[in-house]
Amino acid sequence: MDLTKRIGQRLRSARHEQKLSLADLSARTQSLSKSRISNYEQGIRRMGLEEAHELSVALGTVTPTYLLCLDDRGPLSDRELELIDHFRRTDERGRDTLLKLAQSQPDHDPAEEAEPETPEESKDA
Protein backbone atom coordinates (compact mmCIF):
# COMPACT_ATOMS: atom_id res chain seq x y z
CA MET A 1 0.00 0.00 0.00
CA ASP A 2 1.35 3.41 -0.81
CA LEU A 3 2.26 5.93 1.86
CA THR A 4 -0.50 8.43 1.04
CA LYS A 5 -3.17 5.76 1.57
CA ARG A 6 -1.57 4.59 4.85
CA ILE A 7 -1.56 8.19 6.10
CA GLY A 8 -5.23 8.48 5.17
CA GLN A 9 -6.09 5.28 7.00
CA ARG A 10 -4.39 6.53 10.16
CA LEU A 11 -6.32 9.78 10.03
CA ARG A 12 -9.63 8.00 9.45
CA SER A 13 -8.96 5.54 12.29
CA ALA A 14 -8.07 8.34 14.72
CA ARG A 15 -11.24 10.22 13.74
CA HIS A 16 -13.44 7.13 14.07
CA GLU A 17 -11.97 6.27 17.48
CA GLN A 18 -13.36 9.58 18.70
CA LYS A 19 -16.66 9.08 16.86
CA LEU A 20 -16.18 12.34 14.94
CA SER A 21 -17.73 13.10 11.59
CA LEU A 22 -15.72 14.86 8.91
CA ALA A 23 -17.68 18.03 9.72
CA ASP A 24 -16.89 17.66 13.44
CA LEU A 25 -13.17 17.32 12.78
CA SER A 26 -13.20 20.17 10.29
CA ALA A 27 -14.88 22.42 12.88
CA ARG A 28 -12.06 21.65 15.34
CA THR A 29 -9.40 22.84 12.88
CA GLN A 30 -8.46 26.37 11.91
CA SER A 31 -8.49 25.95 8.15
CA LEU A 32 -9.28 22.44 6.93
CA SER A 33 -12.55 21.74 5.16
CA LYS A 34 -14.33 18.41 5.46
CA SER A 35 -13.70 17.75 1.75
CA ARG A 36 -9.97 18.33 2.23
CA ILE A 37 -9.93 15.96 5.23
CA SER A 38 -11.91 13.41 3.20
CA ASN A 39 -9.31 13.67 0.40
CA TYR A 40 -6.57 12.94 2.93
CA GLU A 41 -8.46 9.95 4.30
CA GLN A 42 -9.09 8.51 0.83
CA GLY A 43 -5.46 8.89 -0.17
CA ILE A 44 -6.34 11.33 -2.94
CA ARG A 45 -4.18 14.03 -1.42
CA ARG A 46 -1.26 13.84 1.05
CA MET A 47 -1.27 16.20 4.00
CA GLY A 48 1.79 18.31 4.72
CA LEU A 49 3.47 19.01 8.03
CA GLU A 50 1.25 21.98 8.86
CA GLU A 51 -1.93 20.03 8.17
CA ALA A 52 -0.70 17.03 10.17
CA HIS A 53 0.02 19.33 13.10
CA GLU A 54 -3.37 21.03 12.84
CA LEU A 55 -5.18 17.67 12.68
CA SER A 56 -3.20 16.23 15.59
CA VAL A 57 -4.14 19.24 17.72
CA ALA A 58 -7.79 18.91 16.67
CA LEU A 59 -7.82 15.19 17.46
CA GLY A 60 -5.75 15.48 20.63
CA THR A 61 -4.83 11.78 20.69
CA VAL A 62 -2.24 11.44 17.92
CA THR A 63 0.97 13.17 17.02
CA PRO A 64 1.78 14.66 13.62
CA THR A 65 4.55 12.09 13.23
CA TYR A 66 2.07 9.27 13.81
CA LEU A 67 -0.33 10.66 11.21
CA LEU A 68 2.48 10.97 8.67
CA CYS A 69 3.64 7.36 9.33
CA LEU A 70 6.96 8.55 10.75
CA ASP A 71 6.21 7.05 14.16
CA ASP A 72 4.29 3.85 14.82
CA ARG A 73 3.23 4.69 18.36
CA GLY A 74 -0.52 4.84 17.98
CA PRO A 75 -3.13 7.05 19.55
CA LEU A 76 -2.57 7.95 23.17
CA SER A 77 -4.53 6.04 25.80
CA ASP A 78 -6.74 7.82 28.32
CA ARG A 79 -4.05 7.33 30.98
CA GLU A 80 -1.36 8.83 28.75
CA LEU A 81 -3.59 11.82 28.00
CA GLU A 82 -4.25 12.23 31.73
CA LEU A 83 -0.51 12.23 32.43
CA ILE A 84 0.11 14.82 29.71
CA ASP A 85 -2.69 16.97 31.13
CA HIS A 86 -1.16 16.82 34.63
CA PHE A 87 2.28 17.60 33.22
CA ARG A 88 0.96 20.65 31.36
CA ARG A 89 -0.96 21.97 34.36
CA THR A 90 1.87 21.74 36.86
CA ASP A 91 4.61 24.30 37.46
CA GLU A 92 8.24 23.92 36.39
CA ARG A 93 9.20 22.17 39.63
CA GLY A 94 6.38 19.65 39.19
CA ARG A 95 7.41 19.00 35.58
CA ASP A 96 11.00 18.38 36.68
CA THR A 97 9.75 15.95 39.35
CA LEU A 98 7.58 14.06 36.86
CA LEU A 99 10.43 13.82 34.36
CA LYS A 100 12.88 12.57 37.02
CA LEU A 101 10.37 9.94 38.13
CA ALA A 102 9.86 8.78 34.55
CA GLN A 103 13.59 8.69 33.88
CA SER A 104 14.21 6.63 37.02
CA GLN A 105 11.99 3.83 35.76
CA PRO A 106 13.74 0.87 34.13
CA ASP A 107 13.23 0.59 30.39
CA HIS A 108 10.94 -2.28 29.55
CA ASP A 109 8.52 -3.44 26.91
CA PRO A 110 4.96 -2.61 28.08
CA ALA A 111 3.70 -5.62 26.10
CA GLU A 112 5.60 -7.84 28.53
CA GLU A 113 3.79 -6.40 31.56
CA ALA A 114 1.36 -8.72 33.27
CA GLU A 115 -2.12 -7.47 34.04
CA PRO A 116 -2.35 -6.40 37.70
CA GLU A 117 -4.10 -8.87 39.96
CA THR A 118 -7.56 -8.04 41.19
CA PRO A 119 -8.15 -8.38 44.96
CA GLU A 120 -10.14 -11.59 44.33
CA GLU A 121 -7.25 -13.15 42.38
CA SER A 122 -4.72 -12.43 45.11
CA LYS A 123 -7.01 -14.11 47.72
CA ASP A 124 -7.06 -17.29 45.62
CA ALA A 125 -3.27 -17.51 45.46
Legacy VTK file of the C-alpha trace (Angstrom):
# vtk DataFile Version 3.0
C-alpha trace
ASCII
DATASET POLYDATA
POINTS 125 float
0.000 0.000 0.000
1.350 3.415 -0.814
2.258 5.930 1.863
-0.503 8.426 1.036
-3.166 5.755 1.573
-1.567 4.592 4.847
-1.557 8.194 6.095
-5.232 8.485 5.167
-6.092 5.284 7.004
-4.386 6.525 10.161
-6.315 9.779 10.028
-9.633 8.002 9.455
-8.957 5.538 12.294
-8.073 8.338 14.716
-11.237 10.219 13.737
-13.441 7.127 14.068
-11.970 6.269 17.482
-13.361 9.579 18.704
-16.656 9.081 16.857
-16.177 12.338 14.945
-17.732 13.098 11.587
-15.717 14.862 8.912
-17.682 18.025 9.722
-16.889 17.664 13.439
-13.175 17.318 12.780
-13.201 20.174 10.293
-14.876 22.421 12.883
-12.060 21.648 15.338
-9.405 22.841 12.878
-8.460 26.372 11.911
-8.486 25.951 8.155
-9.275 22.435 6.931
-12.555 21.743 5.164
-14.329 18.414 5.464
-13.702 17.745 1.750
-9.967 18.334 2.230
-9.926 15.958 5.229
-11.905 13.414 3.195
-9.309 13.672 0.402
-6.566 12.938 2.934
-8.458 9.947 4.295
-9.094 8.507 0.834
-5.463 8.889 -0.167
-6.338 11.334 -2.937
-4.179 14.034 -1.419
-1.265 13.838 1.046
-1.270 16.204 3.998
1.785 18.309 4.722
3.466 19.012 8.026
1.249 21.983 8.859
-1.935 20.033 8.167
-0.703 17.027 10.170
0.021 19.330 13.098
-3.373 21.025 12.840
-5.181 17.672 12.677
-3.201 16.229 15.587
-4.137 19.237 17.722
-7.786 18.911 16.668
-7.822 15.191 17.458
-5.751 15.482 20.626
-4.827 11.779 20.693
-2.243 11.439 17.924
0.973 13.170 17.019
1.776 14.660 13.622
4.548 12.091 13.231
2.070 9.266 13.810
-0.333 10.661 11.213
2.484 10.968 8.674
3.640 7.356 9.329
6.961 8.545 10.746
6.206 7.047 14.157
4.286 3.854 14.822
3.229 4.686 18.360
-0.522 4.841 17.985
-3.129 7.050 19.551
-2.565 7.953 23.174
-4.526 6.043 25.800
-6.742 7.820 28.316
-4.052 7.331 30.976
-1.362 8.833 28.746
-3.595 11.815 28.004
-4.252 12.228 31.729
-0.510 12.230 32.430
0.105 14.821 29.715
-2.693 16.974 31.129
-1.156 16.818 34.627
2.284 17.601 33.219
0.964 20.649 31.356
-0.957 21.972 34.359
1.873 21.740 36.862
4.605 24.299 37.459
8.242 23.920 36.392
9.204 22.168 39.635
6.383 19.653 39.188
7.411 19.002 35.584
10.997 18.380 36.683
9.747 15.952 39.349
7.580 14.056 36.856
10.432 13.816 34.363
12.879 12.571 37.017
10.372 9.943 38.128
9.856 8.776 34.548
13.595 8.691 33.880
14.214 6.633 37.024
11.993 3.829 35.756
13.739 0.867 34.130
13.235 0.592 30.394
10.944 -2.279 29.552
8.521 -3.443 26.912
4.962 -2.606 28.079
3.702 -5.620 26.101
5.600 -7.836 28.533
3.787 -6.402 31.555
1.355 -8.723 33.269
-2.119 -7.473 34.044
-2.348 -6.403 37.701
-4.097 -8.875 39.963
-7.557 -8.044 41.195
-8.150 -8.375 44.965
-10.139 -11.585 44.326
-7.245 -13.151 42.382
-4.718 -12.425 45.113
-7.013 -14.115 47.715
-7.064 -17.294 45.619
-3.274 -17.507 45.464
LINES 1 126
125 0 1 2 3 4 5 6 7 8 9 10 11 12 13 14 15 16 17 18 19 20 21 22 23 24 25 26 27 28 29 30 31 32 33 34 35 36 37 38 39 40 41 42 43 44 45 46 47 48 49 50 51 52 53 54 55 56 57 58 59 60 61 62 63 64 65 66 67 68 69 70 71 72 73 74 75 76 77 78 79 80 81 82 83 84 85 86 87 88 89 90 91 92 93 94 95 96 97 98 99 100 101 102 103 104 105 106 107 108 109 110 111 112 113 114 115 116 117 118 119 120 121 122 123 124
